[in-house]
Amino acid sequence: MANSNLTKAKRAKNDEFYTQYNDIEKEIYAYIDYNPDVFRGKTILLPCDDPEWSNFTKFFAQNFERFGIKKLISTSYAVDSKIYKDGYQVTMFEESSPQYDSSKTRTRGKIFTLTRDISGDGKIDVDDLEWDYLAGDGDFNSPEVEALRDEADFIITNPPFSLFRDFLAWIVEAEKQFVIIGNMNAITYKEVFPLIKENKMWLGATGNGSDMVFAVPPGTKVDEKDKQKAARLGYVGDYTRLGNSCWFTTIDHGRRHEPIQLMSMADNQRFNNKLKSNDNSYQQFDNYDAIEVPYTDAIPNDFDGVMGVPISFLDKYCPDQFTILWRGGDIEWATSECDFFNPPKPEKAKEYKKQDKTWRIQNPYILKNGKVKTVYQRIFIRHIK
Ligand SMILES: C[S@@+](CC[C@H](N)C(=O)[O-])C[C@H]1O[C@@H](n2cnc3c(N)ncnc32)[C@H](O)[C@@H]1O
């Protein structure tokens, strides 16, 4: 297979991951627990979905009345526009509908809406979804889906992973509330981190640091290790797990207001075994006036200065307890805005580069007997007094 085809295939597979009902349920109930009226009287758009069988559509349609939703809109992307289109079949639901059109089924996106009881059974639920073909393929960037975005109060979905940046920008520019699934590494993107720092977006309430399992199109090649992990979690067949997935949201939930229980530096050094076996712990960085804290549970509760912590800290981040200053590794910030950046002298920098070709002036590093030890992916934080 030519290289570009390989890349395409990889991208294609990376976009076709379908979210499990119970993952959606756990996450959304965390918002409802915190504020039972969070969706009351609101319009929710579920884009990049496949409403005929999507668990997002099912879940919100089933809870339409309980949550007091005003309008639910769900849109799908046309199969011919997808990179990965193997195994597509028209569903019985679509084929038996009066609006079924064989000339549109592969090229048009679909829109499902839920606002009222059309089945006449006295309740509004999944049986009352009305659908039609969209004029275009359902691309979230198309004017018609954009108009739906503008109409909505909340955008909720698991968007295409390969377009995560564009998708987030698309929601943020419209200033919508959202709940979306992404990869934890997105935290370090230059478009994403400022939102986290400014508490304009945070991690969701569930799934953080654990494996999330997704359905994949039938017959998709799944790494055996991931298949086994999914199976251990009870999902056998066309499933995979993605260890680094997480929810990103603007909806408040209780977990982000629970401060992390922490010990003093001395107690950590005495009782925290993980910390004892990591000799970088609490060392001063050479290029930042900050200390290295390799584990979130080892953040000392009695240190007033700046601390470099792993990005998984954000799983536990409570904005009432810590201020996020920025992330290590950003040269622009380090050299122009950071008031605790202490770059080494040019001759020293040359020496460090010789020692380690991957060494960069902006990445936090520790000096051990004159030798550099770079610590990647650190977020700088400080206790709120
Ligand atoms: C990660 S999957 C998630 C599907 C569904 N939201 C779920 O969670 O089960 C993302 C979906 O977005 C679709 N997609 C890809 N590019 C798109 C685009 N530009 N606009 C809309 N949808 C797109 C993919 O084909 C894929 O089905």
The ligand as an SDF file (V2000), in Angstrom:
LIG
                    3D

 27 29  0  0  0  0  0  0  0  0999 V2000
  -15.3560    9.2210   16.3510 C   0  0  0  0  0  0  0  0  0  0  0  0
  -16.7610    8.9240   15.3070 S   0  0  0  0  0  0  0  0  0  0  0  0
  -18.0450    9.0710   16.4750 C   0  0  0  0  0  0  0  0  0  0  0  0
  -19.4000    8.8050   15.9700 C   0  0  0  0  0  0  0  0  0  0  0  0
  -20.5220    9.1010   16.9780 C   0  0  0  0  0  0  0  0  0  0  0  0
  -20.5370   10.5080   17.3160 N   0  0  0  0  0  0  0  0  0  0  0  0
  -20.3400    8.2750   18.2240 C   0  0  0  0  0  0  0  0  0  0  0  0
  -19.7910    8.7730   19.1960 O   0  0  0  0  0  0  0  0  0  0  0  0
  -20.7190    7.1160   18.2490 O   0  0  0  0  0  0  0  0  0  0  0  0
  -16.8080   10.4390   14.3580 C   0  0  0  0  0  0  0  0  0  0  0  0
  -17.7020   10.3870   13.1530 C   0  0  0  0  0  0  0  0  0  0  0  0
  -17.6210   11.6410   12.4510 O   0  0  0  0  0  0  0  0  0  0  0  0
  -17.6440   11.3920   11.0520 C   0  0  0  0  0  0  0  0  0  0  0  0
  -16.9880   12.5070   10.3380 N   0  0  0  0  0  0  0  0  0  0  0  0
  -15.7670   12.5530    9.7780 C   0  0  0  0  0  0  0  0  0  0  0  0
  -15.5370   13.7430    9.2140 N   0  0  0  0  0  0  0  0  0  0  0  0
  -16.6570   14.4920    9.4030 C   0  0  0  0  0  0  0  0  0  0  0  0
  -17.0390   15.8180    9.0510 C   0  0  0  0  0  0  0  0  0  0  0  0
  -16.2080   16.6080    8.3810 N   0  0  0  0  0  0  0  0  0  0  0  0
  -18.2600   16.2420    9.4120 N   0  0  0  0  0  0  0  0  0  0  0  0
  -19.1090   15.4390   10.0820 C   0  0  0  0  0  0  0  0  0  0  0  0
  -18.8000   14.1850   10.4790 N   0  0  0  0  0  0  0  0  0  0  0  0
  -17.5850   13.7060   10.1440 C   0  0  0  0  0  0  0  0  0  0  0  0
  -16.8660   10.0940   10.9150 C   0  0  0  0  0  0  0  0  0  0  0  0
  -17.1880    9.4720    9.6860 O   0  0  0  0  0  0  0  0  0  0  0  0
  -17.3400    9.3150   12.1400 C   0  0  0  0  0  0  0  0  0  0  0  0
  -18.4710    8.5660   11.8490 O   0  0  0  0  0  0  0  0  0  0  0  0
  1  2  1  0
  2  3  1  0
  2 10  1  0
  3  4  1  0
  4  5  1  0
  5  6  1  0
  5  7  1  0
  7  8  2  0
  7  9  1  0
 10 11  1  0
 11 12  1  0
 11 26  1  0
 12 13  1  0
 13 14  1  0
 13 24  1  0
 14 15  1  0
 14 23  1  0
 15 16  2  0
 16 17  1  0
 17 18  1  0
 17 23  2  0
 18 19  1  0
 18 20  2  0
 20 21  1  0
 21 22  2  0
 22 23  1  0
 24 25  1  0
 24 26  1  0
 26 27  1  0
M  CHG  2   2   1   9  -1
M  END
$$$$
